[in-house]
Amino acid sequence: DLNGRLLTVNKAAPRGSRLDRPPRVFERAFRVYVGNLPWGVDNARLEQVFSEHGKVVEARVVYDRETGRSRGFGFVTMSSETELNDAIAALDGQSLDGRAIRVNVAEERPRRGFF
């Protein structure tokens, strides 16, 4: 009993004694990071630009939660690795509405814990 609540305590199993679960398999997403976006570019415009280089699964500009303004970057998911590589080769450093955009493979961001 701890502060009026029933507490159950179990002994920890020694390392290697429990059945090890196989590592979780995540579906590989063919995502690119797109940086230095012009402020006026929205999801539809981003999708339009990338659709010239393959099938776009998702195109998303990141917006500031408080101001609602674009943060100047976004992510695009293509349907295959070939299309992803084609889009990077064709668009990295190219001018979009007067700004040279940066396009490269998106790194998986570690999820933030909730404390």
KAZISUL-V403796 format. One record per pair of residues at least 12 apart in sequence whose ideal C-beta (glycine too) atoms are under 8 Angstrom apart, sorted by the first residue. I is the first residue (numbers start at 0). J is the second residue. D is the distance in Angstrom with one decimal. If there is no record, write none. Layout:
BEGIN
i	j	d
I	J	D
I	J	D
END
This chain:
BEGIN
i	j	d
28	76	5.6
28	105	7.9
29	56	7.7
29	76	6.1
29	77	4.5
29	78	6.9
29	79	6.2
29	80	5.7
29	82	7.0
29	83	4.1
30	74	5.5
30	75	7.0
30	76	4.8
30	77	7.8
30	83	7.8
30	104	7.4
30	105	4.0
31	74	6.9
31	75	5.2
31	76	8.0
31	77	7.2
31	83	6.2
31	86	6.3
31	87	6.1
31	102	5.4
31	103	6.5
31	104	6.1
31	105	5.7
32	72	6.7
32	73	8.0
32	74	6.1
32	101	7.5
32	102	7.3
32	103	5.7
32	104	7.3
32	105	4.3
32	106	7.5
33	45	6.8
33	72	6.3
33	73	5.0
33	74	6.9
33	75	6.0
33	90	7.9
33	100	5.8
33	101	7.1
33	102	5.4
34	71	7.1
34	72	4.6
34	100	6.7
34	101	3.9
34	102	7.8
35	71	6.5
35	72	7.5
35	98	5.4
35	99	6.3
35	100	5.3
35	101	5.3
36	60	6.6
36	69	6.5
36	71	5.2
36	72	5.9
36	73	6.0
36	95	7.1
36	98	7.1
36	100	6.3
37	95	6.2
37	96	4.1
37	97	6.5
37	98	4.9
38	68	6.9
38	69	5.2
38	71	7.0
39	69	7.9
39	96	6.6
40	60	6.2
40	69	6.9
40	73	7.7
40	95	6.8
40	96	6.7
41	60	5.9
41	69	7.9
42	58	5.3
42	59	5.8
42	60	5.6
42	73	7.7
43	58	7.8
45	58	4.1
45	59	7.5
45	60	5.9
45	73	5.6
45	75	6.2
46	58	3.7
46	75	7.5
48	90	7.1
48	95	6.4
49	75	4.8
49	77	7.1
49	86	5.6
49	90	7.4
51	89	7.9
52	77	7.6
52	82	6.2
52	85	4.9
52	86	4.1
52	89	5.4
52	90	7.0
53	77	5.2
53	78	6.4
53	79	6.8
53	81	7.5
53	82	2.8
53	83	7.7
53	85	6.1
53	86	6.4
54	77	6.8
54	78	4.0
54	79	7.7
54	82	6.5
55	75	6.2
55	76	7.2
55	77	6.4
55	78	7.6
56	76	4.2
56	77	6.6
56	78	5.5
57	74	7.6
57	75	7.1
57	76	4.4
58	73	6.9
58	74	7.8
58	75	4.7
58	76	7.7
59	73	5.5
59	74	5.4
59	75	7.7
60	72	7.7
60	73	4.0
61	73	5.6
61	74	7.5
74	105	5.6
83	104	7.3
86	102	6.7
87	102	5.2
87	103	6.3
87	104	7.1
90	102	4.7
91	103	6.6
END
